[in-house]
């Protein structure tokens, strides 16, 4: 009996690459700049797919950029340079938007019941969007997520670990990367949050964005679960989404110094989560 060849979890499939390739900018020489070498001379640039797969390898395995396998991806510095170029061009956020657009078309974004929460993680080398971790020693960062009813991320805000969740509530609600289509019939939308979003000001912000707030303390949620084991808090979506993000090892502990680099990696992870919610063969796993 023939055995199936094991495919690594960071390999970019053809279906996934067909979605990504149109969003990759083509490198062109500036017309107003003089060059000593003729066009086409020198070492040819790395194929875009090879570079993107190297970026996914770093995101999935958590290895350092300079530790990229040279025999497969070539120069690590060249890969990182292209990564920064694509980040500046907004490529990774565009991939996230494309994933959400296809997810909305195939499954439909579950707008009615959304949930929001923040999660802290260590950031020993970070220089931006970092603060003292209030629950332990050292520096840390925090990821604030707004997700739909199935746990797919709709917005993401990065801050220092010492920023309270409620201070980023308005920013997270404004940072939704896709616009909601006007529904055929008017339906209410709900926002579920834990006790960290209590207070008059937080409720005013939630209501100003058109949500019906559902702020429940964790202790009350535990009591309700004890009374009815089959009951699942509607806030589960954001909790499981944070878990999915942490399965990308480069995001579990932040070693990126610059905020822009760390945000770009989060955008790729969010895109993969969105694409995996549709019937698309993506080998990259997060669970």
C-alpha positions in Angstrom: 0.0 0.0 0.0 1.4 3.3 -1.1 2.0 5.9 1.7 1.1 9.5 1.2 4.0 11.9 1.3 3.8 14.1 4.4 3.6 17.8 3.5 5.0 20.3 5.9 2.5 22.7 7.6 4.2 25.8 6.2 4.1 24.9 2.5 2.0 27.3 0.4 -0.4 25.4 -1.7 -1.2 26.3 -5.3 -4.8 27.4 -4.4 -3.5 29.7 -1.7 -0.8 31.1 -3.9 -3.3 31.9 -6.6 -5.0 34.2 -4.1 -1.8 35.8 -3.0 0.1 36.3 -6.3 -2.1 39.1 -7.7 -1.5 41.1 -4.6 2.3 40.9 -4.8 3.8 44.1 -6.3 6.1 43.7 -9.3 9.6 45.0 -8.7 10.6 47.6 -11.3 13.5 49.9 -11.8 12.8 53.6 -11.2 13.0 55.4 -14.5 14.6 58.5 -13.0 17.6 56.6 -11.5 20.9 55.9 -13.2 22.5 52.4 -12.9 26.0 51.3 -13.6 24.8 47.8 -14.6 22.5 47.0 -17.5 19.0 45.9 -16.8 18.9 42.1 -16.2 22.5 41.9 -15.1 23.5 40.6 -11.7 21.8 38.0 -9.6 18.1 37.5 -10.5 15.6 38.3 -7.7 14.1 35.4 -5.8 10.7 34.1 -7.0 7.9 35.8 -5.1 6.4 32.5 -4.1 9.7 31.3 -2.6 9.9 34.5 -0.6 6.3 34.3 0.6 6.8 30.6 1.6 9.9 31.6 3.6 7.8 34.3 5.4 5.2 31.7 6.3 7.9 29.3 7.4 9.1 32.0 9.9 5.6 32.7 11.1 4.7 29.0 11.5 7.9 27.7 13.1 8.9 30.8 15.1 12.5 30.6 13.9 14.8 33.7 13.6 15.0 35.3 10.2 18.7 34.5 10.0 17.9 30.8 10.8 15.9 30.3 7.6 17.2 27.1 5.8 19.5 28.5 3.1 19.3 25.4 1.0 15.6 26.0 0.5 15.1 29.7 0.7 18.5 31.2 0.0 19.7 34.4 1.7 17.7 35.2 4.8 18.6 38.9 4.5 17.1 39.0 1.0 13.9 37.4 2.3 13.6 39.9 5.2 14.2 42.8 2.8 11.4 41.7 0.6 9.2 41.2 3.7 9.7 44.8 4.7 9.1 46.0 1.1 5.8 44.1 1.0 4.8 45.4 4.4 5.4 49.0 3.3 3.2 48.3 0.2 0.4 47.0 2.4 0.5 43.5 0.9 -0.2 41.5 4.0 -3.2 43.6 5.1 -4.5 43.2 1.5 -4.2 39.4 1.8 -6.2 39.5 5.0 -8.9 41.6 3.3 -9.0 39.2 0.4 -9.4 36.3 2.8 -12.3 38.0 4.6 -13.9 38.9 1.2 -13.8 35.3 0.1 -15.0 34.1 3.5 -17.9 36.5 3.3 -18.8 35.4 -0.2 -18.6 31.6 0.6 -19.8 31.4 4.2 -21.0 34.9 5.1 -19.4 36.9 7.9 -21.3 36.3 11.2 -21.8 40.0 11.9 -24.7 39.6 14.3 -22.8 38.2 17.3 -19.3 39.6 17.6 -16.9 39.4 20.6 -13.9 41.4 21.7 -11.0 40.8 24.1 -7.2 41.4 24.5 -4.4 38.9 25.2 -0.9 39.6 26.6 2.3 38.0 25.6 6.0 38.4 26.3 8.0 40.9 24.1 11.6 40.9 25.4 13.1 42.6 22.4 10.3 44.9 21.3 11.0 48.7 21.0 7.5 49.8 19.9 4.0 49.0 21.1 5.4 47.5 24.3 5.0 48.1 28.0 5.6 46.6 31.4 3.7 43.4 31.9 1.3 43.9 34.8 1.1 40.2 35.6 4.8 39.4 35.7 8.3 40.7 35.2 9.7 42.1 32.0 8.2 43.7 28.9 5.1 42.6 27.1 2.6 43.5 24.3 -1.1 43.0 23.9 -3.2 42.0 21.0 -6.8 43.3 20.9 -9.1 41.3 18.6 -12.6 41.8 17.4 -14.0 38.6 15.8 -17.3 37.5 14.2 -19.6 34.8 15.5 -17.3 32.0 14.2 -14.1 33.5 15.6 -12.7 35.0 12.4 -10.7 38.2 13.1 -12.3 41.4 11.8 -9.9 43.9 13.4 -6.6 43.9 15.4 -4.9 46.5 17.5 -1.4 46.1 19.0 -0.4 48.0 22.2 1.8 47.6 25.2 0.8 45.0 27.8 0.1 47.8 30.3 -2.8 49.2 28.2 -6.2 48.3 29.6 -8.6 46.6 27.2 -11.2 49.3 27.6 -8.8 52.0 26.4 -8.6 50.3 23.0 -12.3 49.5 22.6 -13.1 52.4 20.3 -9.9 51.8 18.2 -10.7 48.1 17.8 -14.3 48.8 16.7 -13.1 51.4 14.2 -10.3 49.2 12.8 -12.6 46.6 11.1 -10.8 45.9 7.7 -13.9 45.1 5.7 -17.2 46.9 5.3 -20.4 45.2 6.1 -22.8 44.9 3.2 -26.2 46.4 3.9 -28.5 43.6 5.0 -31.8 43.0 3.2 -33.6 43.4 6.5 -32.5 45.4 9.5 -31.1 43.2 12.2 -29.5 44.1 15.5 -25.8 43.3 16.2 -24.4 42.3 19.5 -21.0 42.6 21.1 -19.9 40.2 23.8 -17.1 41.1 26.2 -15.8 40.2 29.6 -15.8 42.3 32.8 -12.8 44.2 31.6 -15.2 46.3 29.5 -17.5 47.3 32.3 -18.3 51.0 33.0 -20.5 53.7 31.6 -17.9 55.0 29.1 -17.3 51.5 27.6 -21.0 51.0 27.2 -21.4 54.3 25.5 -18.7 53.5 23.0 -20.2 50.1 22.3 -23.7 51.6 21.7 -22.3 54.5 19.7 -21.1 51.9 17.1 -24.5 50.4 16.9 -24.0 47.3 19.1 -26.1 45.9 21.9 -23.6 45.3 24.7 -23.3 41.9 26.5 -20.7 42.4 29.2 -20.4 39.4 31.5 -17.9 38.8 34.3 -15.9 35.6 33.9 -17.1 34.4 37.4 -20.7 34.7 36.3 -19.9 32.8 33.1 -18.3 30.0 35.1 -21.3 29.8 37.4 -23.6 29.6 34.3 -21.4 26.8 32.9 -21.6 24.9 36.1 -25.4 25.1 36.2 -25.6 24.1 32.5 -22.6 22.2 31.2 -23.9 22.4 27.6 -24.0 26.2 27.6 -21.2 27.9 25.8 -20.5 31.6 26.3 -20.9 33.6 23.2 -17.5 35.2 23.9 -15.9 31.8 23.0 -15.1 33.1 19.5 -12.5 35.7 20.6 -11.0 33.3 23.1 -10.5 30.6 20.5 -9.2 33.1 18.0 -6.4 34.2 20.4 -5.6 30.5 20.7 -5.3 30.2 16.9 -3.0 33.2 16.8 -0.8 31.6 19.4 -0.4 28.5 17.3 1.8 30.5 15.0 4.9 30.3 17.0 6.4 33.6 15.8 3.4 35.3 17.6 3.5 33.4 20.8 6.5 35.4 22.1 7.2 38.6 20.3 10.8 39.0 19.2 10.2 41.5 16.5 11.6 44.9 17.5 9.5 47.0 15.2 5.7 47.2 15.5 5.3 47.2 11.7 7.0 43.8 11.4 5.0 42.3 14.1 1.7 43.7 12.7 2.5 42.3 9.3 3.0 38.8 10.7 -0.4 39.1 12.5 -2.0 40.1 9.2 -0.7 36.9 7.5 -2.0 34.8 10.4 -5.4 36.5 10.3 -5.5 35.9 6.5 -4.8 32.2 6.9 -7.5 31.9 9.6 -10.0 33.5 7.3 -9.0 31.4 4.2 -9.2 28.2 6.2 -12.9 29.0 7.0 -13.8 28.4 3.3 -13.5 25.3 1.2 -10.0 26.1 0.1 -7.0 23.7 0.3 -4.6 25.5 2.6 -2.0 23.2 4.2 -0.9 25.8 6.7 -2.3 24.8 10.1 -2.9 26.7 13.3 -4.3 24.0 15.4 
